[in-house]
Amino acid sequence: MANLLSRTFFSLSFVVRTALSPVAFGALAIVEQGGKVVLVRHSYARGWRFPGGCVGRGEPPAEARRRELKEEIGLTRSAAPELFGIYTRRIFPITNVIALYRVRAASFAFKPNMEIREVLLADPAAPPPDTSPAVRRRLAELTGRTPPGPYW
């Protein structure tokens, strides 16, 4: 009986904590080709960003990264991806956790779609002016201009 009560309390506690503090999980990538990085312009957000997106329920982050890169930029091949970092950000009541991968020697066949309007190959040391602040921070980490940080 005590074990059942303990499990019930844990389950209810977990449900309440999840409802009060939901977490969204994303998998993004620094895709490299010829010394440049791939940045995308979304139809629903301003500025240049890394390709990637949400991790589905029960989906491994590496699979989400592979799926998102194929959908967004038409990734056809690359060197084995490396985990670059895990970051967090708070968006109102939601915590967003982001697994960022480094994908080198990439080949892709981009076609504009409903989500991604255009792709740009950018110099990681000098991204375009309208690059999102989070992407600028990650590129500064990539090029060794700043140490890695935990926040997106």
N, C-alpha and C positions, 0 to 999 in steps of 0.2 A: 504493500500500500504506500509506504514512504517513497519507494522508487517511482511509482506511478505519479504521485504528487510532485515529485522532483522533476520528472520528465514533462508533466503538464505545465508546471510553472516555467520551465525553460522554454517550452514551445510558445506559451503566451507572451513571455518576456521578449522572445525573438520577434514575434509578429508585431508587438507594440514598438520595439526599437526600429524595426524595418519601416513601419508606417510613419514614424516620426522622423526618421533619418534615412530616406531612400538613397540608394547608390546606383549611379549609371556607370557602365564600364565601356570604355572605348579602346580601339586599337588603331593607331595611326602609324605612318611610316615616313622616314626621311629616305626618299627614293633618289639614288644617285646615278647619274649617267654622264660620263665624260667630264668629271670635275664639277658638274652642276647638280643642283637639286631640283626635284619636281615640286612645283607649287600649283595648287588648283584654286580656281575661283568658283565658289558654290552659287547656285541660283538663289539661295535663301540667306546668305551671310556676306558681309562686306569683307574685303581684303583677301590677300593671298594666304592660303593655308596648306597644311600637309594633307595628302590624301589619307583616307581611312574613315572609320565610322564606328557604329555601335557593335558591341559583342552581343550576339544573340543568347537567349536563355540556354544554358548548358553548352554553349559553344566555346571551345578553347580559343584564347586570344590570338594565337598564331594562325588558326583557321580563319578567324574573322578578318585579320590583316590580309591574308591571301585573297579571300573573297572580295573584300572592299577594293583592293588594288585592281583586281580583274574588272570589277563593275565600274569603277570610277575612271581609271586611266587606260584600261585595256592591257594590263601587264601581261607580257607573254613569257618572259623568263628573267632570271636574276641569279646572282650569287646567293648562297644560303643567308637568310636574314639573321641579324643579331639583335638581341634586346638592348636598346640604347638606354632606357630608363623607365621608371614608373613614377607618374606624377599625379597630383591631386589638385582639385579646385572645387570651390563651393559656389554653386549657382542657386541662390535663394535657399530653399530647404533641401536641395539635392547636392550630394557629394558626387563629383565626377572623378573617376579614377581612369587614368590613361596609360596604356602600355604603348610605348613608342619604340618602334623597330627601326633599325638601319638596314636598308636594302641597297646593296651595291651592284654595279654592272647590270643595270636594269635595261630591258627592252620593252617598249610598249607601243600600242597602236591606238591612240586616243581618238575618240569620236565624241563630240559634244552630246550631252544627254540632259534629261530633266533635272538632274542634280548638279552636274559639273558642266559649267559653261565653257571654260577654257583652261588650258594647261600652259605653264611657263617653266622653262629651264632657267634657273637663276643661279648667280654666283652666291655661294653660301656666306661669303664674307661681305657681300654688298647686296642684300635683298632689295627688291623694289620698295619705294616709300610706303605703299599701302599694304605691306605685309603685316599680319596680325602681330601684336606684341608678344604673344606666347611663342609664335614661330620664330620671331627675332631672338628670343631668349634661348631657344633650343639650338638655333644656328650659331649663336655665340658660344654655346657649350661645345658644339660640334667642331668649331674652328679653334677652340682652346682659348678664346678671349675671356671667358668667364668659367668659374668652376660649376659643376652640376648643382642644380637646386631641386628641391622636392615639389615645388608648386608650379602648376601649369602657367 
